[in-house]
């Protein structure tokens, strides 16, 4: 009986991917609106309050998103991730020219599409990269925390390396998405990972191109 119920909730591959795409697009639109209309509001806030608020909301969002079996609740968790990221972007993007930001958005979209396409061609390759990507990202986090604590300057090549890691994560998470039950809940759930992959890739490309200017 349970198997029959699961089959009834299964989406077609096309519908499933459309739900993923729509959910991702929702997150990016929310971020764009926040950056457009709320930058001054967030800039006026206490930096400590911003950081604390970011971590509290992000942690709550991740817990809700990953633990929920209800698509609506999972979507709420997703928004708890999108909103604090949008808050940080609203503050950070003020330092960059709008033309540069638009170019980086286009490049990020193209790279994301390419990685998803490659992932569909060779999903087994990306799925085998999970452990390596995790270790690489953990190493990046440790190095960047140490660099901030000791004021160590990280060259542009470092941003390029991190960007490549997130390119790999986009392919990996897309392969994971295509190899699980195609339900609305799973579609929304995987969006949290893909959203963070794409945002981090965007930030790294922005850093690279911003330094060139």
C-alpha positions in Angstrom: 0.0 0.0 0.0 2.8 2.4 0.9 4.6 1.6 -2.4 1.3 2.4 -4.3 1.1 5.8 -2.4 4.7 6.6 -3.3 4.0 5.9 -7.0 1.0 8.2 -6.9 3.1 11.1 -5.6 5.8 10.6 -8.2 6.2 13.3 -10.8 7.3 13.0 -14.3 11.0 13.9 -14.9 9.9 17.1 -16.7 7.5 18.2 -14.0 10.0 17.4 -11.3 12.8 19.4 -13.0 10.3 22.3 -13.5 9.6 22.3 -9.8 13.3 22.5 -9.1 13.8 25.3 -11.6 10.8 27.2 -10.4 11.9 27.0 -6.7 15.4 28.1 -7.6 14.0 31.0 -9.6 11.8 32.0 -6.7 14.9 32.2 -4.5 16.9 34.3 -7.0 13.9 36.7 -7.6 13.5 37.2 -3.8 17.3 37.9 -3.5 17.1 40.4 -6.5 14.2 42.2 -4.9 16.0 42.4 -1.5 19.2 43.8 -3.2 17.1 46.3 -5.1 14.9 47.7 -2.4 16.4 46.8 1.0 20.2 47.4 0.7 20.0 50.7 2.7 17.9 49.1 5.4 20.4 46.3 5.9 23.4 48.6 5.7 22.0 50.6 8.5 21.7 47.5 10.8 24.3 46.6 13.4 26.8 44.2 11.7 26.9 41.9 14.7 23.1 41.6 14.5 23.2 40.9 10.8 25.7 38.0 11.3 23.8 36.5 14.3 20.5 36.8 12.4 22.1 35.2 9.3 23.4 32.2 11.2 20.2 31.7 13.2 17.9 31.8 10.2 20.2 29.7 8.0 20.5 27.0 10.6 16.7 26.9 11.2 16.2 26.8 7.4 18.5 24.0 6.9 17.1 21.9 9.7 13.5 22.5 8.5 14.4 21.9 4.9 16.3 18.6 5.5 14.0 17.1 8.1 10.5 17.9 6.7 8.5 15.3 4.8 5.9 18.0 3.8 6.6 20.1 0.7 5.1 23.3 2.1 7.2 23.0 5.3 10.3 22.2 3.2 9.6 25.3 1.1 9.4 27.4 4.3 12.7 26.0 5.3 14.1 26.9 1.9 13.0 30.5 2.3 14.7 30.6 5.7 17.9 30.0 3.8 17.1 32.4 0.9 16.2 35.4 3.1 19.5 35.6 5.2 21.6 35.0 2.1 19.7 37.9 0.4 20.4 40.1 3.4 24.2 39.5 3.0 24.0 39.9 -0.8 22.1 43.2 -0.3 25.1 44.5 1.8 27.9 43.0 -0.3 26.8 43.9 -3.8 26.7 47.6 -3.0 30.4 47.6 -3.6 30.1 46.4 -7.2 28.9 48.1 -10.4 25.4 47.0 -11.7 26.9 46.1 -15.1 29.5 43.8 -13.5 26.8 42.1 -11.4 24.6 41.5 -14.5 27.6 40.0 -16.4 28.4 37.7 -13.5 24.7 36.6 -13.3 24.8 35.7 -16.9 28.1 33.8 -16.6 26.9 32.0 -13.5 23.7 30.9 -15.3 25.7 29.6 -18.3 28.1 27.7 -16.1 25.3 26.2 -14.1 23.5 25.1 -17.2 26.7 23.5 -18.5 27.4 21.6 -15.3 23.8 20.3 -15.1 24.0 19.2 -18.8 27.3 17.4 -18.1 25.8 15.8 -15.0 23.0 14.4 -17.1 25.5 13.0 -19.5 27.8 11.4 -16.9 25.9 11.2 -13.6 28.1 8.4 -12.3 31.2 10.6 -12.6 29.7 13.3 -10.5 28.1 10.9 -8.0 31.6 9.4 -7.4 32.9 12.9 -6.5 30.8 13.3 -3.3 33.5 12.5 -0.8 36.2 14.4 -2.6 34.0 17.5 -2.9 33.1 17.4 0.8 36.8 17.2 1.9 37.7 20.0 -0.5 34.9 22.3 0.8 35.8 21.5 4.4 39.5 22.4 3.6 38.3 25.6 2.0 36.3 26.6 5.1 39.2 25.9 7.4 41.7 27.9 5.3 39.3 30.8 4.9 38.6 31.0 8.6 42.3 31.0 9.3 43.0 33.6 6.7 40.3 35.9 8.2 41.7 35.4 11.7 45.3 36.2 10.7 44.6 38.7 8.0 46.1 36.5 5.2 45.4 37.8 1.7 44.0 35.2 -0.7 45.0 35.7 -4.4 42.5 35.5 -7.3 43.6 31.9 -8.1 42.1 30.9 -4.8 38.7 32.1 -5.8 39.1 30.2 -9.1 39.8 27.0 -7.2 36.8 27.5 -4.9 34.6 28.3 -8.0 35.6 25.0 -9.5 34.6 23.1 -6.3 31.1 24.6 -6.5 30.9 23.8 -10.2 31.5 20.2 -9.1 28.9 20.5 -6.4 26.3 21.8 -8.9 26.9 18.7 -11.1 26.9 16.4 -8.0 23.7 17.8 -6.5 21.9 17.7 -9.9 22.9 14.0 -10.3 21.7 13.3 -6.7 18.4 15.1 -7.6 17.9 12.9 -10.7 18.6 9.7 -8.7 16.0 10.0 -6.0 12.2 9.7 -5.8 10.8 12.4 -8.0 8.4 14.0 -5.5 7.6 17.7 -4.9 9.1 17.5 -1.4 12.4 16.1 -2.8 12.5 18.7 -5.5 12.2 21.5 -3.0 14.6 19.8 -0.7 17.4 19.5 -3.3 16.9 23.2 -4.2 18.5 24.3 -0.9 21.7 22.6 -1.9 21.6 23.8 -5.5 20.7 27.3 -4.5 23.7 27.5 -2.1 26.0 26.0 -4.8 24.9 28.6 -7.4 25.1 31.5 -5.0 28.6 30.6 -3.9 29.7 30.2 -7.5 28.2 33.6 -8.3 30.1 35.2 -5.4 33.4 33.6 -6.4 33.0 34.7 -10.1 32.1 38.2 -8.8 35.3 38.2 -6.7 37.4 37.1 -9.7 36.0 39.7 -12.1 35.8 42.4 -9.5 39.5 42.1 -8.8 40.2 42.4 -12.5 38.4 45.7 -12.6 
